[in-house]
Amino acid sequence: MKFYLGRVPSPYDPRDYNLEKFIPKGVLRLNLNLSRNWPFNAEPLNQGETPHCVGFSMADFGINLPIQTPYGDAHGHAFYYMCKILDGEPDAETGSNIRSAAKVLKTLGRINAYAFASNMTVIKYWLLNRGPMIAGTIWTADMFTPDEQNIIHPTGDVAGGHAYLLNEWTRDGYIGIQNSWDDMWGIKGKAYIHYTDFEKLLRQYGEVMASTELPPKEAKT
């Protein structure tokens, strides 16, 4: 089975907010909850043979708790094409980036602000205390196949870039990844990566976007 990618790094923008600056000092060392799972109570989405993973990471963000919006595959594709308008490449099948995803979600009224996490301490804090996050990183050949414990390892050649949702931090330091390849990857579209391995991806032009989703009644329709 061939899985499709489609994330490109966001162009540098000095106006981007650093998530760490919005977390009170000292709080990052007070994580009393050692694990947290934000459930994805839906069937996994499927981007198909397209580079639309950025759009699907947005749809997954909406589906995932704490607010469960009933998005489907059509929404993932539509979100991608909205991103491509911001990219200046309407309808192009060239992939997109996480900043465009954040801007579209803000335009739609699903979030009112966003920031990027620069280190694992901040990512851990957000996953334990606030909610899921949208990630964009390189994707390596061996990450296509989780091992017998449903864990992926960022080894092998770089296959491209991919966008996906982070929705869990476990007591033994694994991060849950909700993907957009139907149930053909992981278990119901979800697998895990150790935080030390994810940190390596983050250092290779990776990005993780955090925001608090607005309830549908507060969002634009």
ROZA-586129 format. One record per residue (C-alpha): residue number from 1; residue in one letter; chain; x, y, z. Coordinates in nm, 4 decimals. Each point is the difference from the previous one (the first is absolute). Last residue first. Layout:
[pt NUM,A,A,[X,Y,Z]];
...
This chain:
[pt 221,T,A,[-2.0264,2.8831,0.9330]];
[pt 220,K,A,[0.2057,0.2327,0.2138]];
[pt 219,A,A,[0.0970,-0.1358,0.3370]];
[pt 218,E,A,[-0.1431,0.0873,0.3396]];
[pt 217,K,A,[-0.2812,-0.2556,-0.0205]];
[pt 216,P,A,[0.2530,-0.2546,-0.1307]];
[pt 215,P,A,[0.2054,0.0177,0.3201]];
[pt 214,L,A,[0.3390,0.1676,-0.0498]];
[pt 213,E,A,[0.3118,-0.2123,-0.0272]];
[pt 212,T,A,[0.2902,0.0987,0.2212]];
[pt 211,S,A,[0.3186,0.0328,-0.1994]];
[pt 210,A,A,[0.3340,-0.1710,-0.0365]];
[pt 209,M,A,[0.2132,-0.0461,-0.3087]];
[pt 208,V,A,[0.2960,-0.2366,-0.0167]];
[pt 207,E,A,[0.2786,0.0524,-0.2497]];
[pt 206,G,A,[0.2822,-0.2134,-0.1381]];
[pt 205,Y,A,[0.2901,0.1471,-0.1916]];
[pt 204,Q,A,[0.2246,-0.2897,0.1006]];
[pt 203,R,A,[0.0148,0.0762,0.3727]];
[pt 202,L,A,[-0.3627,-0.1018,0.0435]];
[pt 201,L,A,[0.0728,-0.3354,-0.1601]];
[pt 200,K,A,[0.2763,-0.0695,0.2527]];
[pt 199,E,A,[-0.2359,0.1032,0.2813]];
[pt 198,F,A,[-0.2493,-0.2539,-0.1309]];
[pt 197,D,A,[0.2582,-0.2702,0.0556]];
[pt 196,T,A,[0.0635,0.1131,0.3576]];
[pt 195,Y,A,[-0.3760,0.0258,0.0556]];
[pt 194,H,A,[-0.0518,-0.3631,-0.0910]];
[pt 193,I,A,[-0.2373,-0.0466,-0.2930]];
[pt 192,Y,A,[-0.3444,-0.1561,0.0099]];
[pt 191,A,A,[-0.2644,-0.1263,-0.2411]];
[pt 190,K,A,[-0.3534,0.0958,-0.1026]];
[pt 189,G,A,[-0.2036,-0.0594,-0.3158]];
[pt 188,K,A,[-0.2331,-0.2533,0.1576]];
[pt 187,I,A,[0.3044,-0.1884,0.1245]];
[pt 186,G,A,[0.3058,0.0970,-0.2027]];
[pt 185,W,A,[-0.0477,0.0629,-0.3697]];
[pt 184,M,A,[-0.2683,-0.1605,-0.2205]];
[pt 183,D,A,[-0.2744,0.1392,0.2237]];
[pt 182,D,A,[-0.0414,0.3101,-0.2188]];
[pt 181,W,A,[0.3256,0.1710,-0.1007]];
[pt 180,S,A,[-0.0584,0.3354,0.1680]];
[pt 179,N,A,[0.2080,-0.0460,0.3160]];
[pt 178,Q,A,[-0.0582,0.0393,0.3729]];
[pt 177,I,A,[0.3393,-0.0047,0.1706]];
[pt 176,G,A,[0.0292,-0.0780,0.3714]];
[pt 175,I,A,[0.3162,0.1135,0.1744]];
[pt 174,Y,A,[0.2024,-0.2397,0.2121]];
[pt 173,G,A,[0.1752,0.0986,0.3206]];
[pt 172,D,A,[-0.0565,-0.2944,0.2325]];
[pt 171,R,A,[-0.3002,0.1588,0.1700]];
[pt 170,T,A,[-0.1634,0.0639,-0.3359]];
[pt 169,W,A,[-0.0597,0.3285,-0.1833]];
[pt 168,E,A,[-0.2949,0.0008,-0.2406]];
[pt 167,N,A,[-0.1620,0.1942,-0.2852]];
[pt 166,L,A,[0.2650,0.1018,-0.2532]];
[pt 165,L,A,[-0.1632,0.0502,-0.3399]];
[pt 164,Y,A,[0.1580,-0.0427,-0.3409]];
[pt 163,A,A,[0.1867,0.1819,-0.2763]];
[pt 162,H,A,[0.2614,-0.1721,-0.2188]];
[pt 161,G,A,[0.3204,0.0870,-0.1819]];
[pt 160,G,A,[0.1962,-0.2174,-0.2401]];
[pt 159,A,A,[0.1419,-0.3526,-0.0177]];
[pt 158,V,A,[0.3126,0.0648,0.2080]];
[pt 157,D,A,[0.2118,-0.3133,-0.0097]];
[pt 156,G,A,[-0.0032,-0.2495,0.2846]];
[pt 155,T,A,[-0.0688,0.0621,0.3657]];
[pt 154,P,A,[-0.2656,0.2080,0.1737]];
[pt 153,H,A,[-0.1400,-0.2897,0.2090]];
[pt 152,I,A,[-0.3702,-0.0742,0.0314]];
[pt 151,I,A,[-0.1665,-0.1815,0.2893]];
[pt 150,N,A,[-0.2984,-0.2322,-0.0318]];
[pt 149,Q,A,[0.1590,-0.2507,0.2404]];
[pt 148,E,A,[0.0629,-0.2416,-0.2912]];
[pt 147,D,A,[0.1747,0.2776,-0.1939]];
[pt 146,P,A,[-0.1709,0.2840,-0.1849]];
[pt 145,T,A,[0.0535,-0.0021,-0.3793]];
[pt 144,F,A,[0.0004,0.3298,-0.1929]];
[pt 143,M,A,[0.2461,0.1439,0.2505]];
[pt 142,D,A,[0.2758,-0.2204,-0.1434]];
[pt 141,A,A,[0.0254,0.2021,-0.3212]];
[pt 140,T,A,[0.0297,0.3346,0.1747]];
[pt 139,W,A,[-0.2489,0.2813,0.0427]];
[pt 138,I,A,[0.1175,0.3590,0.0437]];
[pt 137,T,A,[-0.2056,0.2022,0.2366]];
[pt 136,G,A,[-0.3296,0.1859,0.0362]];
[pt 135,A,A,[-0.1974,-0.0174,0.3224]];
[pt 134,I,A,[-0.3499,0.1106,0.1016]];
[pt 133,M,A,[-0.0593,-0.0029,0.3750]];
[pt 132,P,A,[-0.2510,-0.1678,0.2330]];
[pt 131,G,A,[-0.1219,0.1483,0.3296]];
[pt 130,R,A,[0.0729,0.2200,0.3002]];
[pt 129,N,A,[0.1590,-0.1722,0.2987]];
[pt 128,L,A,[0.2023,-0.3074,-0.0811]];
[pt 127,L,A,[0.0357,0.0670,-0.3724]];
[pt 126,W,A,[0.0863,0.3654,0.0597]];
[pt 125,Y,A,[0.2567,-0.0707,0.2709]];
[pt 124,K,A,[0.1686,-0.2735,-0.2023]];
[pt 123,I,A,[0.0268,0.2247,-0.3060]];
[pt 122,V,A,[0.1506,0.2774,0.2147]];
[pt 121,T,A,[0.2607,-0.2330,0.1462]];
[pt 120,M,A,[0.0666,-0.1473,-0.3438]];
[pt 119,N,A,[0.1227,0.3253,-0.1523]];
[pt 118,S,A,[-0.0945,0.2844,-0.2343]];
[pt 117,A,A,[-0.3775,-0.0134,0.0115]];
[pt 116,F,A,[-0.1730,0.2232,-0.2535]];
[pt 115,A,A,[-0.2858,0.2351,0.0783]];
[pt 114,Y,A,[-0.3620,0.0460,-0.1019]];
[pt 113,A,A,[-0.2844,0.2460,0.0461]];
[pt 112,N,A,[-0.3801,0.0219,-0.0236]];
[pt 111,I,A,[-0.0701,-0.3586,-0.1029]];
[pt 110,R,A,[-0.2901,-0.1570,-0.1925]];
[pt 109,G,A,[-0.1079,0.3390,-0.1344]];
[pt 108,L,A,[0.0392,-0.0996,-0.3631]];
[pt 107,T,A,[0.2708,0.2621,-0.0440]];
[pt 106,K,A,[0.1822,-0.1392,0.3045]];
[pt 105,L,A,[-0.0128,-0.3543,-0.1340]];
[pt 104,V,A,[0.1266,0.1286,-0.3352]];
[pt 103,K,A,[0.2879,0.1842,0.1655]];
[pt 102,A,A,[0.1002,-0.3060,0.2013]];
[pt 101,A,A,[0.0037,-0.2216,-0.3088]];
[pt 100,S,A,[0.2046,0.2574,-0.1898]];
[pt 99,R,A,[0.2476,-0.0067,0.2866]];
[pt 98,I,A,[0.0146,-0.3796,-0.0152]];
[pt 97,N,A,[0.1122,-0.0222,-0.3614]];
[pt 96,S,A,[-0.1317,-0.1139,-0.3367]];
[pt 95,G,A,[0.0364,-0.2764,-0.2574]];
[pt 94,T,A,[0.0715,0.0369,-0.3711]];
[pt 93,E,A,[-0.3335,-0.0946,-0.1555]];
[pt 92,A,A,[-0.0752,0.3546,-0.1166]];
[pt 91,D,A,[-0.3665,0.1061,0.0247]];
[pt 90,P,A,[0.0906,0.3631,0.0748]];
[pt 89,E,A,[0.3758,0.0527,0.0371]];
[pt 88,G,A,[0.0450,0.3252,0.1918]];
[pt 87,D,A,[0.0581,-0.1893,0.3245]];
[pt 86,L,A,[-0.3106,0.1647,0.1454]];
[pt 85,I,A,[-0.2062,-0.1476,-0.2845]];
[pt 84,K,A,[0.1763,-0.3324,0.0595]];
[pt 83,C,A,[-0.1153,-0.0020,0.3609]];
[pt 82,M,A,[-0.3631,0.0262,-0.1080]];
[pt 81,Y,A,[0.0655,-0.2912,-0.2367]];
[pt 80,Y,A,[0.1254,-0.2104,0.2931]];
[pt 79,F,A,[-0.3006,0.0879,0.2149]];
[pt 78,A,A,[-0.2316,-0.1245,-0.2754]];
[pt 77,H,A,[0.1831,-0.3324,-0.0250]];
[pt 76,G,A,[-0.0176,-0.0541,0.3752]];
[pt 75,H,A,[-0.3650,0.1072,0.0062]];
[pt 74,A,A,[-0.0897,-0.2562,-0.2655]];
[pt 73,D,A,[0.1721,-0.2714,0.2053]];
[pt 72,G,A,[-0.2324,0.0585,0.2934]];
[pt 71,Y,A,[-0.0539,0.2515,0.2788]];
[pt 70,P,A,[-0.2419,-0.0616,0.2845]];
[pt 69,T,A,[0.1325,0.2610,0.2464]];
[pt 68,Q,A,[0.1032,-0.1503,0.3325]];
[pt 67,I,A,[0.1254,0.2601,0.2449]];
[pt 66,P,A,[0.2415,-0.1271,0.2675]];
[pt 65,L,A,[0.0355,-0.2256,-0.1958]];
[pt 64,N,A,[0.1179,-0.0842,-0.3500]];
[pt 63,I,A,[-0.2242,0.0670,-0.2974]];
[pt 62,G,A,[0.1155,0.3584,-0.0496]];
[pt 61,F,A,[0.3698,-0.0825,0.0234]];
[pt 60,D,A,[-0.0587,-0.2957,-0.2340]];
[pt 59,A,A,[-0.1508,0.2400,-0.2560]];
[pt 58,M,A,[0.3042,0.2253,0.0269]];
[pt 57,S,A,[0.2369,-0.2963,-0.0333]];
[pt 56,F,A,[-0.2018,-0.0929,-0.3078]];
[pt 55,G,A,[0.0641,0.3348,-0.1641]];
[pt 54,V,A,[0.3724,-0.0338,0.0655]];
[pt 53,C,A,[-0.0051,-0.3603,-0.1261]];
[pt 52,H,A,[-0.1346,0.1035,-0.3421]];
[pt 51,P,A,[0.2797,-0.1386,-0.2197]];
[pt 50,T,A,[-0.2518,-0.2343,-0.1675]];
[pt 49,E,A,[-0.0395,-0.3723,-0.0644]];
[pt 48,G,A,[-0.2469,-0.0460,0.2825]];
[pt 47,Q,A,[-0.0266,0.2577,0.2780]];
[pt 46,N,A,[-0.1784,-0.2567,0.2155]];
[pt 45,L,A,[-0.1608,0.0926,0.3310]];
[pt 44,P,A,[0.0047,-0.2281,0.3011]];
[pt 43,E,A,[-0.3421,-0.1094,0.1324]];
[pt 42,A,A,[-0.1177,0.2184,0.2819]];
[pt 41,N,A,[0.0492,0.0576,0.3715]];
[pt 40,F,A,[0.3528,0.1391,-0.0092]];
[pt 39,P,A,[0.0692,0.0098,0.3714]];
[pt 38,W,A,[0.2296,0.2550,0.1699]];
[pt 37,N,A,[0.2309,-0.2272,0.1993]];
[pt 36,R,A,[0.1946,0.1321,0.2964]];
[pt 35,S,A,[0.2928,-0.1339,0.1979]];
[pt 34,L,A,[0.2241,0.1229,0.2806]];
[pt 33,N,A,[-0.2534,0.2358,0.1517]];
[pt 32,L,A,[0.1978,0.1872,0.2676]];
[pt 31,N,A,[0.1687,0.2149,-0.2649]];
[pt 30,L,A,[0.1435,0.2688,0.2251]];
[pt 29,R,A,[0.3301,0.0686,-0.1782]];
[pt 28,L,A,[-0.1615,0.1790,-0.2946]];
[pt 27,V,A,[-0.2020,0.2078,0.2442]];
[pt 26,G,A,[0.3105,0.1756,0.1290]];
[pt 25,K,A,[-0.0382,0.2970,-0.2300]];
[pt 24,P,A,[-0.3550,0.0482,-0.1232]];
[pt 23,I,A,[-0.0621,-0.1412,-0.3515]];
[pt 22,F,A,[-0.0538,0.2611,-0.2715]];
[pt 21,K,A,[0.3704,0.0550,-0.0703]];
[pt 20,E,A,[0.0473,-0.3743,-0.0556]];
[pt 19,L,A,[-0.2398,0.0062,-0.2945]];
[pt 18,N,A,[0.2324,0.2141,-0.2106]];
[pt 17,Y,A,[-0.2204,0.2218,-0.2174]];
[pt 16,D,A,[0.0829,0.0342,-0.3688]];
[pt 15,R,A,[0.0638,0.3597,-0.1073]];
[pt 14,P,A,[0.3599,-0.0805,-0.0978]];
[pt 13,D,A,[-0.1332,-0.2016,-0.2969]];
[pt 12,Y,A,[0.2111,-0.2760,-0.1502]];
[pt 11,P,A,[-0.1757,-0.1931,-0.2757]];
[pt 10,S,A,[-0.1999,-0.2956,0.1331]];
[pt 9,P,A,[0.1650,-0.3323,-0.0750]];
[pt 8,V,A,[-0.1706,-0.2146,-0.2687]];
[pt 7,R,A,[-0.2563,-0.2684,0.0769]];
[pt 6,G,A,[-0.1284,-0.2322,-0.2717]];
[pt 5,L,A,[0.0220,-0.3725,0.0864]];
[pt 4,Y,A,[-0.1674,-0.2964,-0.1697]];
[pt 3,F,A,[-0.0090,-0.3592,0.1223]];
[pt 2,K,A,[0.0556,-0.2903,-0.2358]];
[pt 1,M,A,[-0.1391,-0.3402,0.0960]];
